[in-house]
Amino acid sequence: MEVEYRTIHGYRRAFRRMGSGPPLLLIHGIGVSSATWLPVLPGLAEHFTVIAPDLLGHGDSAKPRADYAVGAYACGMRDLLTVLGVEQATVVGHSLGGGVAMQFAYQFPERCARLMLVGSGGVGRQVHPALRLLASSNGGVFLKLATVAPTRRLAERLRPVLPRFGGWGVGPDLDRLFDRMESLATPEARRAFLRTLRSAVDGRGQVITMLDRSYLAAGLPTWIVWGGRDHVIPLSHAARAACAMPGSRLVFFPEAGHFPHEEEPERFVELVREFVGTTSPAEYDVERWRGLLRSGHVEQAGATAVDGAPISGA
């Protein structure tokens, strides 16, 4: 699981790579790194060639003054796969990484074999109030405060009463979120975090959406995974995404928070194995893609499923 490096467009890109078999690209969320996948990497590597990059501005990758929008991140994933000689991969994206994964499937449909979204951004405005606060003009001050130990102790004391204040609950994710803050101890890391956050979130919530293009996922095997106790991105977004993406399947981890792959790694590995083992990779057809774009919609034949049970709406 040693971190490897490649220089692309003059910037250092860090990633973890292990295993053999069909390529599997794991894209992490904001403020974390490929380390979030460590609990599932060994199990997945028994069946797949797993590639888990540190997004630009995160982990051991470079943190330049650059474009941190989801479109730029999707291009970065395409470029890394190209450098590594991978033409097509099953893409798994968590949180912000889910938005990047959807953008990757939209920009480079011929490179995306399957799509798994885990507690994904990009399917609704709502997001945890703390992220809206950090995206504000004073977010840099609050972010710096969040990296010091006294703030963590204060948050721990306030944990029981936070849910009373308009969605400020953090469920089982508080410790994980504060652990991640240690990676933002340097000014460079905080600047990259804020540029990334502000490209996706403002004071009113998420500013990016893939719902207007979700009909293009017709024919792309898509599974949506959500923790039943996720306080970072609302659970209602899971059903919304499933209804918007034709033929997708929705799977809940009822006791998990925003990081189901960390909380229940064995189940997550088995789920990915089932996903790949029971679906065929998408085949990009330019004429079909053109037809979808011209019509602007697709007939959603068949019900979306929640662990195999049909649902009718978000």
Residue, then its C-alpha position, 0 to 999 in steps of 0.5 A: m500500500e505504499v504511495e506512488y507518485r507521477t508528475i502530470h502537468g508539472y504537479r505531483r500526483a500521489f496514489r495507491r495501487m495494488g492488486s490485479g484484475p479489472p481496474l477499480l478507481l476509488i475517489h475520496g472526498i474533500g479534506v481526506s485522501s486515499a487513506t480513507w480507503l485503507p480499510v477496504l484496499p486489501g479486500l478489493a485488491e484480491h479481485f481488482t486492480v485498485i487505484a486510489p489517488d490523492l486528489l490535487g490539493h489533498g494528501d501527498s499530492a501537490k497543493p498549487r494555486a490551481d483549478y479545484a472544480v469537479g470538472a478539473y478533478a475529472c480531467g485529472m482522473r482521466d489523465l492519471l488513468t491514461v498515464l497508468g495505461v488504464e483505458q476503462a475503469t469502474v469508478v467509486g466516488h465518496s462525498l465530493g469524490g462522488g461528484v467527481a465520479m459523476q463528472f468523470a462519467y459525463q465528460f468521459p463516458e467511454r472511460c467509465a465502465r460502472l459508477m458507484l456513488v457513496g454518500s455523494g455530493g452533487v445531487g441536492r443543495q443541502v449540506h452540513p452547516a459547518l461546510r457552508l460556514l467554512a465556505s464563507s468569507n471568514g471560512g479560513v479563520f474557522l478552518k484554522l481553529a478547527t485544526v487545534a486540539p481545544t476546538r476538538r475538545l469543545a466539539e466533543r462537549l457540545r456533541p449531545v446538544l448539537p442536533r438541536f441547532g438546525g441540522w448541526g448534528v454530526g452522528p457517528d462522524l465527529d471523530r473521523l472528521f476531526d481526525r481529518m483536520e490534522s491533514l489541514a495543519t499547514p496553510e497550503a493544505r487549508r488554502a487548497f481545501l477552501r478552494t475546493l470547497r468554494s468551487a462546490v459549496d457557498g452559504r446556501g449549500q451545494v452549488i453543483t448538481m448532476l441531476d440535470r444530466s443524470y438521464l445520460a446514466a442510462g445504460l451505465p451500471t450505477w449503484i448508490v450507497w448511503g449511510g443511514r446516519d449520514h449527517v454530512i449529506p442528507l439521506s434524502h439525497a440518496a433516493r433523489a439520486a436513485c430516482a434521477m439515474p435510470g436503472s440505478r440501485l440504492v443500498f443503505f448501510p443503516e448504522a453507518g454515517h458518512f463513511p460506510h466504507e470505513e465503518e463496515p469495510e467487509r460489507f463494502v468489499e462484498l458489495v463492490r464485488e457483487f456490483v462488478g460481478t452482476t453487471s456488464p461494463a458500459e459500452y459507449d455508443v456515440e449515436r445513442w449518446r447523441g440521441l439522449l442529448r437531443s431528447g433531453h430525457v430517457e424513459q425510466a423503464g423498471a423501478t429503481a431499487v432499494d436493496g432490491a425493493p422498488i421505490s417510487g420517488a425521492 
